[in-house]
Amino acid sequence: MEHIVTVQDAVTAFAEFMEPTPAELDAIECEMPVILADVELLDAQIVTLDRTPSELDARRLRRARRRALAARLALLNQTATVVLPGGAA
């Protein structure tokens, strides 16, 4: 028995409407500091996975956590000042 499948998914997988919109790209750009801070925190955590953290590692982790929290706070403060359309708050 042969299965008949469509190639629609393969054809439309790379269609223009599948690309991110300018609004989505702007949202990603606004969140980029948070993403980079999280990557830095993950890097600091990965370094300490296979060994006991030294004092330098502990400082690096604390600094990365503070940067990640500061980036999240800045993003929240930035989005809190944006007025939503339609009068919604």
Backbone hydrogen bonds, N-H to C=O, Kabsch-Sander energy under -0.5 kcal/mol:
donor,donor_aa,acceptor,acceptor_aa,energy
5,V,3,H,-0.6
11,V,7,V,-2.3
12,T,8,Q,-2.9
13,A,9,D,-1.0
14,F,11,V,-0.6
15,A,12,T,-1.5
18,M,15,A,-1.6
19,E,16,E,-1.7
25,L,21,T,-2.4
26,D,22,P,-2.2
27,A,23,A,-2.1
28,I,24,E,-2.2
29,E,25,L,-2.2
30,C,26,D,-2.1
31,E,27,A,-1.7
32,M,28,I,-0.7
32,M,29,E,-0.6
35,I,31,E,-2.2
36,L,32,M,-2.7
37,A,33,P,-2.1
38,D,34,V,-2.3
39,V,35,I,-2.1
40,E,36,L,-2.1
41,L,37,A,-2.1
42,L,38,D,-2.5
43,D,39,V,-2.5
44,A,40,E,-2.1
45,Q,41,L,-2.2
46,I,42,L,-2.7
47,V,43,D,-1.9
48,T,44,A,-0.9
49,L,46,I,-1.3
51,R,48,T,-0.6
58,A,54,S,-2.5
59,R,55,E,-2.3
60,R,56,L,-2.3
61,L,57,D,-2.6
62,R,58,A,-2.5
63,R,59,R,-2.7
64,A,60,R,-2.3
65,R,61,L,-2.6
66,R,62,R,-2.5
67,R,63,R,-2.3
68,A,64,A,-2.3
69,L,65,R,-2.7
70,A,66,R,-2.6
71,A,67,R,-2.5
72,R,68,A,-2.2
73,L,69,L,-2.5
74,A,70,A,-2.5
75,L,71,A,-2.2
76,L,72,R,-2.5
77,N,73,L,-2.7
78,Q,74,A,-2.2
79,T,75,L,-2.5
80,A,76,L,-1.8
81,T,77,N,-0.9
82,V,79,T,-0.6
84,L,88,A,-0.6
87,G,84,L,-0.9
88,A,85,P,-0.7
